[in-house]
Amino acid sequence: MLGPVFAAHIGDWEPHLKKMYGFWSTVLLGDRQYTGNPFEKHQAVSELSAGHFERWLDLFAKTLETHCSGADKAAWEATARRMGFAMAS
């Protein structure tokens, strides 16, 4: 569901992934590696719908379930849910 949308908009994944890593490092760890406006970028993708963000949140939660535990897991999932709902609005 998500792959085709992003494949249509991202030609070179390496810089995009680097930006994503910096974004999540900033949001979850406070590292301040990211500058930019992810809301603006994602709102410019007309194909994205609330369903896409719901799917992304499900995948994010499953990833956390596999790789994280405890307080970090709960806090990071809450942060992602707030962000996903804000982007879907």
N, C-alpha and C positions, 0 to 999 in steps of 0.2 A: 504494500500500500504506500509506503513512504519512499521506497527506492526509486520508482519511476519519476516522481515529482522532483526529487533532488538531482537525479541523473540528468534531467532536462535543463537544470540551472547551474550545475557545477561541472565544469570541464576538467579541472585539475583538482583532484581530491587532496593532495598533499598540503597545499596552503590552507585549504578549508579546514582540514583536520587540525592543523597547527593552531588556527584561530579558535576552533572549538575547544581544544585542550586549554588554551589560554583563558577562554571565557569561563569554563567550568572551574579551573584553578582559581580564578578571581572570585567567582560566586560562592564556591563551596569552601575554599581554603583561605580566602582573603589575600591571595598573592599579588593582586593588581597587575596581572599580565595582559589583560584585555582592555582595549579601548574600542568603542564603537556602539552601535545601536542595533541589537539583535531584533528588537521588535519591528523597527523600520524595515530591516532586511526581509524578515519573514512575511510582513504584511504586503510587501511588494510581489510576493509569489501568489498570484491569483488562484492557483489550483488548490492551495491549502485551505482546509476546512476544519471545523471543530473536531471532526472525526479523526483527522490526521494527528491533531494534538493529543487526543485521547489515546490513540494507538501508541504515540511516542511515550506518553506517560506510563502506559502499561509496560512497554519495553524497558523504560528507565527503572521502574519498580522491580522488574524481574532481574535486571542486571545488579541492582543493589542487593537483592535477596541472595544472589549467587556470590557476590564479592565483598559484601560489607555486613557489619553487625552492630548492634548496640545503638548508642545515642547518635553516632554519625549517620547511620542508616536512616533512622527516623527523621532527623533534622534535614538531611539531604533530600529525602523523598518529599517532605513538606515544602521545601524550597522549590523543587522541580514542579510540584503540583500548583503552587501559587503562580509560578512563571508560565506554565502551560495554560492555566485558566486565563491569565491576563492576555496571552498571545492569541488565544482562541476567541477572545471577546471582540 
